[in-house]
Structure formats: C-alpha cells, structure tokens
C-alpha cells in the first residue's frame, strides 16, 4: 500500500503495548494507520442546522 502522507511503502503490522493494534506502518515516515479505519466506509457528513444565539432573538 502507499502512504497517504509521504507516498512511501506501508507494511502490515501487529503492534503490542497498552492496547493490541493491527494496522499499517509507513517505512519512510513512520505514519501509522489503523486497519479498522481503512476497512470502514467513509461516513456521510451530518447536516448541522444553525442555532440562533440567545442575545440575537427578537
């Protein structure tokens, strides 16, 4: 896979620490991507309705 940050080569790794982590690590820059983020489809942005401020109400 190609790193989105630098365009370098990514390798699949299991990392152990306080949490078990499975993901990709870039050989060039060291950027780490979580495998769950890669596998999940992008979420659609929510529609946010603007709320009037209390001082602006008539």
C-alpha positions in Angstrom: 0.0 0.0 0.0 1.0 3.6 -0.5 1.3 6.1 2.4 -1.2 9.0 2.1 1.3 11.2 4.0 4.5 10.8 2.0 3.8 8.3 -0.8 6.1 5.7 0.8 5.6 2.0 1.2 3.4 0.7 4.0 3.7 -2.7 5.8 1.1 -4.6 7.7 2.0 -4.9 11.4 0.7 -6.2 14.7 1.7 -3.8 17.5 1.6 -4.6 21.2 1.6 -2.1 24.0 -1.2 -1.0 26.4 -3.6 -1.9 23.6 -3.4 -4.6 20.8 -3.2 -2.8 17.5 -3.3 -4.1 13.9 -2.6 -1.7 11.1 -0.2 -0.3 8.5 3.1 1.5 9.2 5.0 3.5 6.6 8.6 2.5 6.2 9.6 6.1 5.1 7.9 8.4 7.6 6.6 6.1 10.3 2.9 7.1 9.9 0.5 4.5 11.4 -3.0 3.8 10.1 -5.5 1.7 12.0 -6.9 -1.3 10.0 -10.4 -0.6 11.2 -10.3 2.9 9.8 -9.1 1.5 6.4 -11.9 -1.1 6.4 -14.7 1.2 7.4 -16.6 3.1 4.6 -16.4 6.9 4.9 -19.2 8.4 6.9 -21.5 11.0 5.4 -21.3 14.4 7.0 -24.2 15.3 9.2 -26.4 18.2 8.3 -25.9 20.9 11.0 -28.7 23.4 11.5 -27.5 26.8 12.8 -28.9 27.8 16.1 -29.6 31.4 16.9 -27.9 32.9 19.9 -30.0 33.9 22.9 -29.0 37.6 22.5 -30.0 37.7 18.8 -33.6 36.6 19.3 -36.3 39.2 18.7 
